[in-house]
Each structure stands twice: as C-alpha cells, then as structure tokens.
C-alpha cells in the first residue's frame, strides 16, 4: 500500500511569474522615462515601479512561504499578514522617496507605480486563461 503525498493548497509559480513581468516592466519604464524626459524622470519612474515591485515581492515572500502547507488557516493568516505588510511597506517607501529625493517627478513616480499595479492584476487573469 502506498501513501499519497498531500497536495499543496496554493502554488507559488504564478506569483513568481508575476514578479518577473513586473521586473521587466520596471526596466522598460526606467528606460522610457530616462530617454524621453531625463535623469530625474528616469529615477522617479524607477522609484515608483520599484516601490510596487518591492511591495509585491514582500507579499509573495510572506504569503507563499508556506506554499506547500496543507493547513488553510496558516495560508490565510500569511496572506493577510503579507497584504498588511505590503501596504505599510508601500506607504513607508513613498514617504522615503518624497523625504529623500527632492527632485522627484510625481507624474513619473505615480504613473510607473500604477502601471506596475496593473501588471499585478492583469498577469493572473491572463495566466488563468492559458492554464485551462
């Protein structure tokens, strides 16, 4: 008689794929802003995209650290803690950018942040369609 191994309740691979797409967009946004509007725009776009990517990376690390767990309660707790930590981290990073970088260009900062957030919403939707 063979005993089957319990299957994990969540899979970390889609979250890792999403982070990869966000990193690609980060590089693209930085280059577009740098080449079209100069150094301060490039750094502002890099900061905005970086804030989104760092927040998402924290969430992925926190929420999926027990990805192989079979306890739904632990997984749900980690998701909530990851989301709360991402929110606090994002707020602190925005505050740090505005306090520490006086030449920030808010348009590039917020535009790149919003575009990164859109990737965080779009990639899971498109990957779900391709998995069926």
PAMI-612470 format. One record per residue: residue number from 1; residue in one letter; x negated, z, y negated of N, C-alpha, C in turn. Coordinates in steps of 0.1 Angstrom, whole numbers. Example, Ala and Ser with C-alpha at 12.3 -4.5 7.8 and 13.67 -1.06 7.14 Angstrom:
<nodes>
   romar   lumdren    n.px    n.pz    n.py   ca.px   ca.pz   ca.py    c.px    c.pz    c.py
       1         A    -132      78      57    -123      78      45    -132      78      33
       2         S    -128      71      22    -137      71      11    -129      79       0
</nodes>
This chain:
<nodes>
   romar   lumdren    n.px    n.pz    n.py   ca.px   ca.pz   ca.py    c.px    c.pz    c.py
       1         X      -8       0      12       0       0       0      -9       0     -12
       2         X      -6      -9     -21     -14     -10     -34      -5      -5     -45
       3         X     -12       2     -54      -6       8     -66      -8      -1     -78
       4         X       2      -5     -85       0     -14     -96      -4      -6    -108
       5         X     -12     -13    -116     -17      -6    -129      -6      -7    -139
       6         X      -4       4    -147       7       3    -157       3      -7    -168
       7         X      13     -15    -173      11     -25    -183      11     -18    -197
       8         X       2     -22    -206       3     -16    -220      16     -20    -227
       9         X      20     -11    -235      33     -14    -243      30     -23    -255
      10         X      18     -23    -260      15     -32    -271       2     -40    -269
      11         X       1     -51    -275     -11     -60    -273     -18     -61    -287
      12         X     -30     -58    -287     -38     -58    -300     -42     -72    -304
      13         X     -42     -82    -295     -47     -95    -298     -40    -102    -309
      14         X     -27    -102    -311     -20    -108    -323     -25    -101    -336
      15         X     -27     -88    -336     -32     -82    -348     -47     -86    -351
      16         X     -55     -88    -341     -68     -93    -343     -68    -107    -348
      17         X     -60    -115    -343     -58    -129    -347     -54    -129    -362
      18         X     -45    -121    -366     -40    -120    -380     -52    -116    -389
      19         X     -60    -107    -385     -72    -103    -393     -81    -115    -395
      20         X     -83    -122    -384     -92    -134    -385     -87    -144    -396
      21         X     -73    -146    -395     -68    -155    -405     -69    -150    -419
      22         X     -67    -137    -421     -69    -131    -434     -83    -132    -439
      23         X     -93    -130    -430    -107    -132    -434    -110    -146    -438
      24         X    -104    -156    -431    -106    -170    -435    -100    -172    -449
      25         X     -88    -167    -452     -82    -169    -465     -90    -161    -476
      26         X     -96    -150    -473    -104    -143    -482    -115    -151    -487
      27         X    -122    -158    -478    -134    -166    -482    -129    -178    -490
      28         X    -118    -184    -486    -112    -196    -493    -108    -192    -507
      29         X    -101    -181    -509     -96    -176    -522    -108    -173    -531
      30         X    -118    -167    -526    -130    -164    -533    -137    -177    -538
      31         X    -138    -186    -530    -145    -199    -534    -136    -207    -544
      32         X    -123    -207    -542    -115    -214    -551    -115    -208    -565
      33         X    -114    -195    -566    -115    -188    -578    -128    -189    -585
      34         X    -139    -187    -577    -152    -188    -582    -155    -202    -588
      35         X    -152    -212    -581    -155    -226    -585    -145    -231    -596
      36         X    -133    -226    -597    -124    -231    -607    -123    -223    -619
      37         X    -126    -210    -619    -125    -201    -630    -136    -192    -633
      38         X    -147    -192    -625    -159    -185    -628    -161    -172    -620
      39         X    -172    -165    -624    -176    -154    -616    -166    -142    -616
      40         X    -161    -139    -627    -151    -127    -628    -138    -130    -620
      41         X    -134    -143    -621    -122    -147    -613    -125    -146    -598
      42         X    -137    -151    -594    -141    -150    -580    -141    -136    -575
      43         X    -148    -127    -583    -149    -113    -579    -135    -107    -579
      44         X    -127    -110    -588    -113    -104    -589    -105    -109    -576
      45         X    -106    -122    -573     -99    -127    -561    -105    -120    -548
      46         X    -118    -119    -548    -124    -112    -537    -119     -98    -535
      47         X    -118     -91    -547    -113     -77    -546     -99     -76    -542
      48         X     -90     -85    -547     -76     -84    -543     -74     -87    -528
      49         X     -81     -98    -524     -80    -102    -510     -86     -91    -501
      50         X     -97     -86    -506    -105     -75    -498     -96     -63    -496
      51         X     -89     -59    -507     -80     -47    -506     -70     -49    -495
      52         X     -64     -61    -495     -54     -64    -484     -60     -64    -470
      53         X     -72     -70    -469     -78     -71    -456     -83     -57    -451
      54         X     -88     -49    -460     -93     -36    -456     -81     -27    -452
      55         X     -70     -28    -460     -58     -20    -456     -53     -25    -443
      56         X     -52     -38    -440     -47     -43    -427     -57     -39    -416
      57         X     -70     -39    -418     -79     -36    -408     -78     -21    -404
      58         X     -75     -13    -414     -73       2    -412     -61       3    -403
      59         X     -50      -4    -407     -37      -3    -399     -40      -7    -385
      60         X     -46     -18    -383     -49     -23    -369     -57     -13    -361
      61         X     -67      -8    -367     -76       2    -360     -68      14    -357
      62         X     -60      19    -366     -52      31    -364     -41      29    -354
      63         X     -33      19    -357     -21      17    -349     -23      12    -335
      64         X     -34       5    -333     -37      -1    -320     -48       5    -312
      65         X     -52      17    -317     -64      23    -310     -60      28    -296
      66         X     -47      30    -294     -42      34    -281     -34      22    -275
      67         X     -38      10    -277     -30      -2    -273     -27      -2    -258
      68         X     -36       4    -250     -34       4    -236     -25      16    -231
      69         X     -21      24    -241     -14      36    -237       0      32    -232
      70         X       6      40    -224      19      37    -219      29      47    -225
      71         X      24      56    -233      33      66    -240      38      60    -253
      72         X      51      57    -253      57      51    -265      56      61    -277
      73         X      57      74    -275      57      83    -285      43      83    -293
      74         X      32      82    -285      19      81    -291      17      68    -299
      75         X      23      58    -294      21      45    -301      29      45    -314
      76         X      41      50    -314      50      51    -326      43      60    -336
      77         X      38      71    -332      31      80    -342      19      73    -348
      78         X      11      66    -340       0      59    -345       4      48    -355
      79         X      15      41    -352      20      31    -361      23      37    -375
      80         X      31      48    -375      34      55    -387      22      60    -395
      81         X      13      65    -388       1      70    -394      -8      59    -400
      82         X      -8      48    -393     -15      36    -397      -9      30    -410
      83         X       4      29    -410      11      24    -422       9      33    -434
      84         X      10      46    -432       9      56    -443      -6      55    -448
      85         X     -15      54    -439     -29      53    -443     -32      41    -451
      86         X     -26      30    -446     -28      17    -453     -23      17    -467
      87         X     -11      24    -469      -5      25    -482     -14      33    -492
      88         X     -19      44    -487     -28      53    -495     -41      46    -498
      89         X     -47      40    -488     -59      33    -490     -58      21    -500
      90         X     -47      14    -499     -45       3    -508     -44       8    -522
      91         X     -36      18    -524     -35      24    -538     -48      29    -543
      92         X     -56      36    -535     -69      40    -539     -79      29    -543
      93         X     -78      18    -535     -87       7    -537     -83       0    -550
      94         X     -70      -2    -553     -66      -8    -566     -71       1    -577
      95         X     -69      14    -576     -74      23    -587     -89      22    -589
      96         X     -96      21    -578    -111      20    -579    -115       7    -586
      97         X    -108      -4    -583    -111     -17    -589    -108     -16    -604
      98         X     -96     -11    -608     -93     -10    -622    -102       0    -630
      99         X    -106      10    -623    -115      20    -629    -130      15    -630
     100         X    -134       8    -620    -148       5    -619    -152      -9    -623
     101         X    -143     -18    -624    -146     -32    -628    -138     -36    -640
     102         X    -144     -34    -652    -138     -36    -664    -134     -51    -667
     103         X    -141     -60    -661    -139     -75    -663    -129     -81    -653
     104         X    -122     -72    -646    -112     -77    -636    -102     -86    -643
     105         X     -99     -97    -636     -88    -106    -640     -76    -103    -631
     106         X     -66     -96    -637     -55     -92    -629     -47    -103    -622
     107         X     -46    -115    -628     -39    -126    -622     -45    -130    -608
     108         X     -59    -131    -608     -65    -134    -596     -65    -123    -586
     109         X     -66    -111    -591     -66     -99    -582     -52     -98    -575
     110         X     -42     -99    -582     -28     -97    -576     -24    -110    -568
     111         X     -28    -121    -573     -24    -134    -566     -31    -134    -552
     112         X     -44    -130    -551     -50    -131    -539     -45    -120    -529
     113         X     -42    -108    -535     -36     -97    -527     -22    -102    -521
     114         X     -14    -108    -529      -1    -113    -524      -2    -123    -514
     115         X     -11    -133    -516     -13    -143    -506     -18    -138    -493
     116         X     -27    -128    -493     -31    -121    -481     -19    -114    -474
     117         X     -11    -108    -482       1    -102    -476      10    -112    -469
     118         X      11    -124    -475      20    -134    -469      14    -138    -456
     119         X       1    -139    -455      -5    -142    -442      -2    -132    -432
     120         X      -2    -119    -436       2    -108    -427      16    -109    -422
     121         X      25    -116    -429      38    -118    -425      40    -131    -417
     122         X      33    -141    -421      35    -155    -415      29    -156    -402
     123         X      17    -151    -400       9    -153    -387      17    -147    -376
     124         X      23    -135    -376      30    -131    -365      43    -139    -362
     125         X      49    -145    -372      61    -153    -370      57    -166    -363
     126         X      46    -172    -367      42    -185    -361      36    -183    -347
     127         X      29    -172    -345      23    -169    -332      34    -166    -321
     128         X      45    -160    -326      56    -157    -317      62    -170    -312
     129         X      63    -180    -321      69    -193    -317      60    -200    -307
     130         X      47    -199    -308      38    -206    -299      37    -199    -286
     131         X      40    -186    -285      39    -179    -273      51    -182    -263
     132         X      62    -187    -268      73    -189    -260      72    -201    -251
</nodes>
